[in-house]
Amino acid sequence: MGGYKQIKDEDEYNMVLEENEYVFVIYSATWCGPCRSFKTMLNEEYSSYPHPIVVVDVDELEELAIGISGLPTMVGFHNKDEFVRTEGFDRPKLKKIFDNLVEDSCST
């Protein structure tokens, strides 16, 4: 499957947020080079990540991209509330966010 799941529609998006305590949403586009790099990182390093990582193609699902001004944008949700947002592909910063959440959730 890889390190992420591509969201097909708004119902699937809402279901993922509803059913999971933590979710990372990557807002992306097929034409975006940094977005492709982000997806490669997810496939290589996060194929067994314990929290869902989903990708929303902003060209296909414009209605889910409200408030997104740059690509890629990653938004982390905890119980459907946003707790982190980052724009661009900064590998060390993204790894820190992903890895810290695993450490925090394993220590509680």
C-alpha positions in Angstrom: 0.0 0.0 0.0 2.8 2.5 0.7 3.0 5.1 3.4 -0.2 6.9 2.4 -3.6 6.4 1.0 -5.1 8.6 -1.8 -8.5 10.0 -0.9 -11.1 9.5 -3.6 -13.9 11.7 -2.3 -15.2 13.9 0.5 -17.1 11.0 2.2 -13.9 8.9 2.4 -12.0 12.0 3.8 -14.7 12.5 6.5 -14.7 8.8 7.4 -10.9 8.8 7.9 -11.1 11.8 10.2 -14.1 10.4 12.1 -12.6 6.9 12.7 -9.0 7.8 13.8 -7.6 9.8 16.7 -4.7 11.1 14.7 -4.6 11.7 10.9 -2.2 13.5 8.7 -3.6 15.0 5.5 -1.2 15.9 2.7 -2.7 18.4 0.2 -0.9 17.7 -3.1 -1.1 17.9 -6.9 0.3 15.6 -9.6 2.2 18.5 -11.2 3.9 19.5 -8.0 7.5 18.3 -7.7 7.9 18.7 -4.0 4.6 16.8 -3.5 6.1 13.9 -5.4 9.1 14.0 -3.1 6.9 14.0 -0.1 5.0 10.9 -1.4 8.3 9.2 -2.1 9.4 9.9 1.5 6.2 8.5 2.9 6.5 5.3 0.8 10.1 4.8 1.8 10.1 5.7 5.4 6.5 5.5 6.7 5.0 2.4 5.1 4.1 1.0 8.5 3.3 4.3 10.3 0.8 3.7 13.1 -1.4 6.7 12.2 -3.2 7.3 8.9 -1.5 9.5 6.3 -3.9 10.4 3.5 -3.3 12.5 0.3 -5.8 14.9 -1.1 -5.3 15.9 -4.7 -6.3 19.6 -4.7 -7.1 19.6 -8.4 -9.5 16.6 -8.1 -11.0 17.6 -4.7 -11.0 21.4 -4.7 -13.8 21.4 -2.0 -11.4 19.8 0.5 -8.6 22.3 -0.2 -10.2 25.4 1.3 -7.5 27.4 3.1 -4.6 25.7 1.4 -2.4 28.3 -0.2 0.8 26.3 -1.0 1.8 22.8 -2.0 2.5 20.5 -0.4 0.7 21.3 2.8 0.5 18.8 5.6 -2.2 19.2 8.3 -2.2 17.0 11.3 -5.5 16.3 13.1 -6.1 15.0 16.6 -9.8 14.1 17.1 -10.7 16.1 14.0 -9.0 19.3 15.4 -6.0 20.7 13.6 -2.8 20.5 15.8 -0.1 21.1 13.3 0.3 22.6 9.8 3.3 22.9 7.6 3.8 24.1 4.0 6.5 22.9 1.6 8.7 19.8 1.7 11.2 20.1 4.6 12.2 16.5 5.2 13.9 17.0 8.6 10.9 19.0 9.9 8.4 16.5 8.6 10.3 13.5 10.1 10.4 15.3 13.5 6.6 15.9 13.4 5.8 12.3 12.5 8.4 10.7 14.8 7.5 12.9 17.8 3.9 11.9 17.5 4.8 8.2 17.6 7.0 8.8 20.7 4.2 10.8 22.4 1.5 8.3 21.7 3.7 5.3 22.8 4.6 7.0 26.1 1.0 7.6 27.2 
